[in-house]
Amino acid sequence: MTDTFTLVHLSDVHLSPITGFHARHWNAKRALGFLNWQRGRRRVHLRSVAERLAADALAQAPDHIAVTGDLANLGLPGEYAAALEWLKALGEPERVSVVPGNHDIYTGRLGGASCLDSWAPYMRNSESWKRDEAVRFPYVRTQGPVALIGLNSAVPTPPFVAAGELGRAQLEQFALCLERLAEAKFIRVVLIHHPPLPGLAPPRRALQDAAAFSDVLDRYGAELVLHGHNHREMLSWRAHSGRGVPVLGVSSASSAHAHKDEPLARYYLLRIKRDDGAVHIHCETRGLTSPDGEVISLGRRDLVAPPR
């Protein structure tokens, strides 16, 4: 099989504005988060920019679009509804997959509202992947030669903490998915919000069981891991059976202005194919060089493991 599968990777859109903020939603973390948004982030993350990048991504005619979390800011019901409309504009659930980020599951459920329910069509298993539907994560979506494995690293956290965790049960299911999909000869692409390897984020922002995730990846392998959270481009490698597994982080797809060391809005256009038994992945970065500029190609690279 030499046909190319085109995958778009978007993340951390932090859709604005924040709406539906009622008194019953207030708690310490949301109050602090709202102040942080008002003081700076509301001028950085613009929905208009996210929509411009999405339009450019759709113009590339991708086979699938993966969104790795943080569509919301404070985990409010109104934000879930707005994000759902944005997802619908990207495409039908069969062509778009999403995993939640820490801003999407901010402080737990509010009056029954949850992004896991609102965005459920974009997190469902493929019909061909028969397993217990009561176990929401990981989900597996197969399309052509590719299997997308969606993980949920988002858990409610106290103020000033943006860490994530998968938990033992999800990791055990993840291992089974990787093993079964390898036997079926799928190209396995893992979706997760938090950077999943040790040392890729400070402790208060890190995946708490990154070491356990890495152990599963070492044992069963994958062809690609995609994440967000850090709002910058990152590429790490994890060895498996003598091969390198690329772990690729993307910048925010809504940044209209540079913030700290975070660049302007970007996304990845990934072209994946298997040729003579080997998986080849070409990554093009597309995004802005100025707030009002066009979305352009910013760089291209083949994801080839460095020599050991």
Backbone hydrogen bonds in HBPLUS format (Angstrom, degrees):
<---DONOR---> <-ACCEPTOR-->    atom                        ^
c    i                          cat <-CA-CA->   ^        H-A-AA   ^      H-
h    n   atom  resd res      DA  || num        DHA   H-A  angle D-A-AA Bond
n    s   type  num  typ     dist DA aas  dist angle  dist       angle   num
A0005-PHE N   A0272-ILE O   2.71 MM 267  5.03 174.0  1.71 155.2 156.8     1
A0272-ILE N   A0005-PHE O   2.80 MM 267  5.03 170.9  1.81 148.6 151.4     2
A0063-ASP N   A0006-THR O   2.78 MM  57  5.21 144.0  1.91 132.2 143.8     3
A0064-HIS N   A0006-THR O   3.32 MM  58  6.79 145.1  2.45 156.0 162.3     4
A0007-LEU N   A0270-LEU O   2.76 MM 263  5.01 165.1  1.78 152.4 157.4     5
A0270-LEU N   A0007-LEU O   2.75 MM 263  5.01 170.4  1.76 162.4 160.9     6
A0008-VAL N   A0064-HIS O   3.02 MM  56  6.44 162.4  2.05 151.4 156.3     7
A0066-ALA N   A0008-VAL O   2.78 MM  58  6.04 170.2  1.79 162.7 165.0     8
A0009-HIS N   A0268-TYR O   2.93 MM 259  5.06 161.0  1.97 144.5 147.9     9
A0268-TYR N   A0009-HIS O   3.13 MM 259  5.06 168.1  2.14 144.5 147.0    10
A0010-LEU N   A0066-ALA O   2.91 MM  56  6.25 165.1  1.93 165.1 169.9    11
A0068-THR N   A0010-LEU O   3.00 MM  58  6.58 151.9  2.08 155.0 158.2    12
A0253-ALA N   A0011-SER O   3.03 MM 242  5.90 141.9  2.18 169.9 178.3    13
A0012-ASP N   A0069-GLY O   2.90 MM  57  5.80 144.8  2.03 160.6 168.2    14
A0014-HIS N   A0070-ASP O   2.94 MM  56  5.73 168.7  1.96 155.6 152.3    15
A0015-LEU N   A0071-LEU O   2.88 MM  56  5.76 149.0  1.98 139.9 143.3    16
A0025-HIS N   A0022-HIS O   2.93 MM   3  5.55 159.7  1.97 119.0 125.8    17
A0026-TRP N   A0023-ALA O   3.21 MM   3  5.64 161.0  2.25 113.3 118.7    18
A0031-ALA N   A0027-ASN O   2.95 MM   4  6.06 159.5  2.00 158.0 164.3    19
A0032-LEU N   A0028-ALA O   3.05 MM   4  6.26 164.6  2.08 150.5 154.1    20
A0033-GLY N   A0029-LYS O   2.82 MM   4  5.99 158.0  1.86 150.4 157.7    21
A0034-PHE N   A0030-ARG O   2.80 MM   4  5.90 152.8  1.88 146.1 152.7    22
A0035-LEU N   A0031-ALA O   3.06 MM   4  6.31 155.8  2.13 145.4 151.5    23
A0036-ASN N   A0032-LEU O   2.99 MM   4  6.24 157.6  2.04 147.2 153.3    24
A0037-TRP N   A0033-GLY O   2.93 MM   4  6.17 152.6  2.01 143.5 151.1    25
A0038-GLN N   A0034-PHE O   2.90 MM   4  6.15 162.5  1.93 151.3 155.5    26
A0039-ARG N   A0035-LEU O   2.92 MM   4  6.04 154.6  1.98 149.9 156.5    27
A0040-GLY N   A0036-ASN O   3.22 MM   4  6.30 137.7  2.41 141.0 149.5    28
A0042-ARG N   A0037-TRP O   2.88 MM   5  5.25 155.5  1.94 149.1 142.9    29
A0043-ARG N   A0040-GLY O   3.09 MM   3  5.78 151.2  2.17 119.1 126.6    30
A0044-VAL N   A0041-ARG O   2.96 MM   3  4.88 142.3  2.10  97.5 109.4    31
A0045-HIS N   A0041-ARG O   2.94 MM   4  6.05 169.3  1.95 168.9 166.2    32
A0256-ALA N   A0044-VAL O   2.64 MM 212  5.30 171.6  1.65 163.3 163.0    33
A0046-LEU N   A0254-SER O   3.04 MM 208  5.51 159.7  2.08 152.1 147.3    34
A0049-VAL N   A0046-LEU O   3.08 MM   3  5.37 129.6  2.34 102.2 114.6    35
A0050-ALA N   A0046-LEU O   3.19 MM   4  6.63 159.9  2.23 150.2 155.4    36
A0051-GLU N   A0047-ARG O   2.88 MM   4  6.15 153.5  1.95 153.0 160.4    37
A0052-ARG N   A0048-SER O   3.03 MM   4  6.24 144.8  2.16 136.0 145.2    38
A0053-LEU N   A0049-VAL O   2.96 MM   4  6.29 161.5  2.00 157.2 161.1    39
A0054-ALA N   A0050-ALA O   2.94 MM   4  6.10 154.4  2.00 142.5 150.4    40
A0055-ALA N   A0051-GLU O   2.93 MM   4  6.08 153.6  2.00 142.5 149.1    41
A0056-ASP N   A0052-ARG O   3.07 MM   4  6.32 156.5  2.13 144.7 150.6    42
A0057-ALA N   A0053-LEU O   2.86 MM   4  6.09 156.3  1.92 148.5 155.5    43
A0058-LEU N   A0054-ALA O   2.92 MM   4  6.16 159.9  1.96 151.3 156.0    44
A0059-ALA N   A0055-ALA O   3.05 MM   4  6.24 142.6  2.19 139.5 149.6    45
A0060-GLN N   A0057-ALA O   3.06 MM   3  5.40 151.4  2.15 105.8 114.6    46
A0061-ALA N   A0058-LEU O   3.04 MM   3  5.43 162.2  2.08 115.0 118.5    47
A0065-ILE N   A0095-ARG O   2.98 MM  30  6.38 146.8  2.10 145.2 155.6    48
A0097-SER N   A0065-ILE O   2.87 MM  32  6.31 160.2  1.91 163.8 170.4    49
A0067-VAL N   A0097-SER O   2.85 MM  30  6.21 155.5  1.91 152.9 161.3    50
A0099-VAL N   A0067-VAL O   3.07 MM  32  6.59 145.9  2.20 162.9 170.8    51
A0079-GLU N   A0076-LEU O   2.95 MM   3  5.19 124.3  2.27 103.7 118.4    52
A0080-TYR N   A0076-LEU O   3.06 MM   4  6.48 150.5  2.15 152.3 161.3    53
A0081-ALA N   A0077-PRO O   3.11 MM   4  6.45 155.8  2.17 151.1 156.6    54
A0082-ALA N   A0078-GLY O   3.07 MM   4  6.29 157.6  2.13 143.3 149.3    55
A0083-ALA N   A0079-GLU O   2.86 MM   4  6.00 157.6  1.91 149.7 155.9    56
A0084-LEU N   A0080-TYR O   2.96 MM   4  6.15 146.3  2.08 141.3 150.3    57
A0085-GLU N   A0081-ALA O   3.22 MM   4  6.55 152.9  2.30 145.0 150.6    58
A0086-TRP N   A0082-ALA O   3.14 MM   4  6.47 150.8  2.23 142.0 150.1    59
A0087-LEU N   A0083-ALA O   2.86 MM   4  6.15 154.9  1.92 150.3 157.1    60
A0088-LYS N   A0084-LEU O   2.91 MM   4  6.17 156.1  1.97 148.6 155.1    61
A0089-ALA N   A0085-GLU O   3.09 MM   4  6.36 144.1  2.23 139.8 148.7    62
A0090-LEU N   A0086-TRP O   3.22 MM   4  6.59 133.9  2.44 137.4 149.3    63
A0090-LEU N   A0087-LEU O   2.96 MM   3  5.08 130.4  2.21  97.9 111.9    64
A0091-GLY N   A0087-LEU O   3.23 MM   4  6.69 144.2  2.37 147.6 156.7    65
A0095-ARG N   A0092-GLU O   2.82 MM   3  5.50 157.4  1.87 123.8 131.0    66
A0096-VAL N   A0093-PRO O   3.39 MM   3  5.05 158.5  2.44  95.7 101.8    67
A0098-VAL N   A0122-TYR O   3.15 MM  24  5.77 153.6  2.23 146.8 145.7    68
A0104-ASP N   A0101-GLY O   2.97 MM   3  5.22 141.4  2.12 105.1 116.8    69
A0105-ILE N   A0101-GLY O   3.21 MM   4  6.62 146.4  2.33 152.4 161.5    70
A0113-ALA N   A0110-LEU O   2.97 MM   3  5.27 169.0  1.99 118.7 120.3    71
A0117-ASP N   A0114-SER O   3.12 MM   3  5.42 140.6  2.29 103.3 113.2    72
A0118-SER N   A0114-SER O   3.02 MM   4  6.34 171.8  2.03 154.3 156.4    73
A0119-TRP N   A0115-CYS O   2.85 MM   4  5.60 163.4  1.88 143.0 147.4    74
A0120-ALA N   A0117-ASP O   3.30 MM   3  5.00 167.2  2.32 102.3 105.0    75
A0122-TYR N   A0119-TRP O   2.91 MM   3  5.67 151.0  2.00 127.3 135.3    76
A0123-MET N   A0120-ALA O   2.92 MM   3  5.13 164.2  1.95 118.8 120.7    77
A0126-SER N   A0140-VAL O   2.88 MM  14  6.36 154.3  1.95 157.3 155.8    78
A0129-TRP N   A0126-SER O   2.96 MM   3  5.27 155.6  2.02 109.3 117.2    79
A0135-VAL N   A0132-ASP O   3.08 MM   3  5.70 158.1  2.13 114.9 121.1    80
A0139-TYR N   A0150-GLY O   3.09 MM  11  5.16 145.2  2.22 134.3 142.8    81
A0150-GLY N   A0139-TYR O   2.95 MM  11  5.16 150.5  2.04 139.0 147.5    82
A0141-ARG N   A0148-LEU O   2.90 MM   7  5.10 159.0  1.95 146.2 153.3    83
A0148-LEU N   A0141-ARG O   2.78 MM   7  5.10 171.0  1.79 152.4 151.1    84
A0143-GLN N   A0146-VAL O   2.87 MM   3  5.46 165.7  1.89 163.3 167.4    85
A0146-VAL N   A0143-GLN O   3.10 MM   3  5.46 155.1  2.17 135.6 131.8    86
A0187-ILE N   A0145-PRO O   2.84 MM  42  6.01 168.2  1.86 159.2 163.0    87
A0147-ALA N   A0187-ILE O   2.92 MM  40  5.97 164.3  1.94 148.5 148.3    88
A0189-VAL N   A0147-ALA O   2.90 MM  42  6.12 172.9  1.90 162.5 163.8    89
A0149-ILE N   A0189-VAL O   2.86 MM  40  6.14 161.1  1.89 154.0 157.8    90
A0191-LEU N   A0149-ILE O   2.81 MM  42  5.94 169.0  1.82 156.5 155.0    91
A0151-LEU N   A0191-LEU O   2.96 MM  40  6.07 161.0  1.99 161.3 166.6    92
A0165-GLU N   A0153-SER O   2.91 MM  12  4.88 142.9  2.05 127.5 134.4    93
A0161-VAL N   A0158-PRO O   3.23 MM   3  5.77 141.5  2.38 142.8 141.2    94
A0162-ALA N   A0204-ARG O   2.74 MM  42  5.89 157.6  1.79 160.6 168.0    95
A0164-GLY N   A0206-ALA O   3.00 MM  42  6.25 156.3  2.05 135.7 138.3    96
A0208-GLN N   A0164-GLY O   2.77 MM  44  5.97 171.7  1.77 157.2 154.3    97
A0171-LEU N   A0167-GLY O   3.10 MM   4  6.29 158.6  2.14 152.4 159.1    98
A0172-GLU N   A0168-ARG O   2.89 MM   4  6.12 154.1  1.96 153.5 160.6    99
A0173-GLN N   A0169-ALA O   3.09 MM   4  6.36 159.6  2.13 148.1 153.0   100
A0174-PHE N   A0170-GLN O   2.84 MM   4  6.00 149.7  1.93 144.2 153.7   101
A0175-ALA N   A0171-LEU O   2.99 MM   4  6.24 156.5  2.05 147.8 152.2   102
A0176-LEU N   A0172-GLU O   3.22 MM   4  6.53 157.9  2.27 144.3 149.7   103
A0177-CYS N   A0173-GLN O   2.92 MM   4  6.20 156.1  1.98 150.2 156.8   104
A0178-LEU N   A0174-PHE O   2.98 MM   4  6.26 167.5  2.00 157.1 159.3   105
A0179-GLU N   A0175-ALA O   3.04 MM   4  6.24 160.5  2.08 149.5 154.7   106
A0180-ARG N   A0176-LEU O   2.95 MM   4  6.13 171.1  1.96 154.8 156.9   107
A0181-LEU N   A0177-CYS O   2.93 MM   4  5.99 165.6  1.95 156.1 160.4   108
A0182-ALA N   A0178-LEU O   3.00 MM   4  6.04 147.4  2.11 140.7 149.2   109
A0183-GLU N   A0179-GLU O   3.12 MM   4  6.38 157.6  2.17 148.2 153.7   110
A0184-ALA N   A0180-ARG O   3.10 MM   4  6.37 139.6  2.27 138.6 149.6   111
A0186-PHE N   A0181-LEU O   3.07 MM   5  5.54 169.3  2.08 160.4 158.1   112
A0185-LYS N   A0182-ALA O   3.03 MM   3  5.01 159.3  2.07 103.8 109.7   113
A0223-GLU N   A0188-ARG O   3.00 MM  35  5.26 145.6  2.12 135.2 145.6   114
A0224-LEU N   A0188-ARG O   3.19 MM  36  6.55 133.5  2.42 162.7 161.4   115
A0190-VAL N   A0224-LEU O   2.85 MM  34  6.26 163.0  1.88 152.4 154.6   116
A0226-LEU N   A0190-VAL O   2.78 MM  36  6.05 169.8  1.79 167.8 169.2   117
A0192-ILE N   A0226-LEU O   3.08 MM  34  6.37 151.9  2.16 162.6 171.2   118
A0228-GLY N   A0193-HIS O   2.99 MM  35  5.12 156.4  2.05 129.3 137.0   119
A0205-ARG N   A0202-PRO O   2.83 MM   3  5.40 157.1  1.88 123.3 131.2   120
A0206-ALA N   A0202-PRO O   2.90 MM   4  5.68 110.8  2.39 148.8 163.9   121
A0206-ALA N   A0203-PRO O   3.39 MM   3  4.99 159.5  2.43  96.0 101.9   122
A0210-ALA N   A0207-LEU O   3.24 MM   3  5.24 140.3  2.41 120.0 113.6   123
A0213-PHE N   A0209-ASP O   3.01 MM   4  6.38 157.3  2.07 150.5 157.2   124
A0214-SER N   A0210-ALA O   2.89 MM   4  6.09 160.7  1.93 148.9 154.1   125
A0215-ASP N   A0211-ALA O   3.00 MM   4  6.26 146.8  2.11 141.1 149.9   126
A0216-VAL N   A0212-ALA O   3.12 MM   4  6.45 156.8  2.18 148.9 153.8   127
A0217-LEU N   A0213-PHE O   2.98 MM   4  6.30 161.3  2.01 153.6 159.1   128
A0218-ASP N   A0214-SER O   2.82 MM   4  6.02 153.2  1.89 147.5 155.1   129
A0219-ARG N   A0215-ASP O   3.04 MM   4  6.26 150.1  2.14 144.9 152.1   130
A0220-TYR N   A0216-VAL O   2.96 MM   4  6.10 167.3  1.97 158.9 161.4   131
A0221-GLY N   A0217-LEU O   2.78 MM   4  4.74 142.8  1.92 125.8 135.7   132
A0225-VAL N   A0246-PRO O   2.97 MM  21  6.28 149.0  2.06 160.1 166.2   133
A0248-LEU N   A0225-VAL O   2.76 MM  23  6.06 163.8  1.78 169.6 164.0   134
A0227-HIS N   A0248-LEU O   2.96 MM  21  6.26 151.7  2.04 152.0 153.0   135
A0250-VAL N   A0227-HIS O   3.19 MM  23  6.67 147.4  2.30 148.5 153.9   136
A0230-ASN N   A0228-GLY O   3.00 MM   2  5.88 142.1  2.15  96.8  90.4   137
A0234-MET N   A0249-GLY O   3.00 MM  15  4.64 156.3  2.06 127.8 126.1   138
A0249-GLY N   A0234-MET O   2.83 MM  15  4.64 164.6  1.85 131.2 136.5   139
A0236-SER N   A0247-VAL O   2.93 MM  11  5.04 162.1  1.96 142.7 148.7   140
A0247-VAL N   A0236-SER O   2.83 MM  11  5.04 165.7  1.85 148.5 147.0   141
A0238-ARG N   A0245-VAL O   3.00 MM   7  4.97 148.1  2.10 130.3 140.4   142
A0245-VAL N   A0238-ARG O   2.66 MM   7  4.97 151.8  1.74 138.4 148.6   143
A0240-HIS N   A0243-ARG O   2.66 MM   3  5.16 153.2  1.73 156.2 164.0   144
A0243-ARG N   A0240-HIS O   2.76 MM   3  5.16 161.9  1.79 120.5 125.7   145
A0266-ARG N   A0252-SER O   3.09 MM  14  6.26 152.9  2.16 138.1 145.7   146
A0265-ALA N   A0255-SER O   2.93 MM  10  4.50 149.7  2.02 144.7 135.3   147
A0259-HIS N   A0262-GLU O   3.31 MM   3  5.19 149.1  2.42 132.4 140.7   148
A0262-GLU N   A0259-HIS O   2.81 MM   3  5.19 163.4  1.83 135.1 139.0   149
A0288-LEU N   A0265-ALA O   3.04 MM  23  5.79 154.5  2.11 162.5 167.6   150
A0267-TYR N   A0286-ARG O   2.81 MM  19  5.51 145.1  1.93 158.1 169.2   151
A0286-ARG N   A0267-TYR O   2.96 MM  19  5.51 170.5  1.97 160.7 163.8   152
A0269-LEU N   A0284-GLU O   2.80 MM  15  5.06 160.4  1.84 154.1 160.3   153
A0284-GLU N   A0269-LEU O   2.92 MM  15  5.06 162.3  1.95 141.6 147.4   154
A0271-ARG N   A0282-HIS O   2.87 MM  11  5.13 164.2  1.89 151.8 157.2   155
A0282-HIS N   A0271-ARG O   2.91 MM  11  5.13 166.8  1.92 147.9 152.1   156
A0273-LYS N   A0280-HIS O   2.99 MM   7  5.38 155.9  2.05 152.4 159.0   157
A0280-HIS N   A0273-LYS O   2.71 MM   7  5.38 169.9  1.72 169.1 172.8   158
A0275-ASP N   A0278-ALA O   2.81 MM   3  5.38 158.8  1.85 158.1 158.3   159
A0278-ALA N   A0275-ASP O   3.10 MM   3  5.38 165.3  2.12 116.7 117.7   160
A0303-LEU N   A0281-ILE O   2.90 MM  22  5.59 168.4  1.92 162.8 166.7   161
A0283-CYS N   A0301-ARG O   2.80 MM  18  5.38 177.3  1.80 170.2 169.3   162
A0301-ARG N   A0283-CYS O   2.91 MM  18  5.38 144.4  2.04 145.6 156.8   163
A0285-THR N   A0299-GLY O   2.86 MM  14  5.30 160.3  1.90 150.0 156.8   164
A0298-LEU N   A0285-THR O   2.68 MM  13  5.34 174.3  1.69 155.1 156.6   165
A0287-GLY N   A0296-ILE O   2.91 MM   9  5.52 155.1  1.97 153.5 159.0   166
A0296-ILE N   A0287-GLY O   2.92 MM   9  5.52 163.9  1.95 152.7 148.8   167
A0293-GLY N   A0290-SER O   2.99 MM   3  4.98 162.5  2.02 110.4 115.9   168
A0304-VAL N   A0302-ASP O   3.00 MM   2  5.77 116.9  2.41 111.8  95.0   169
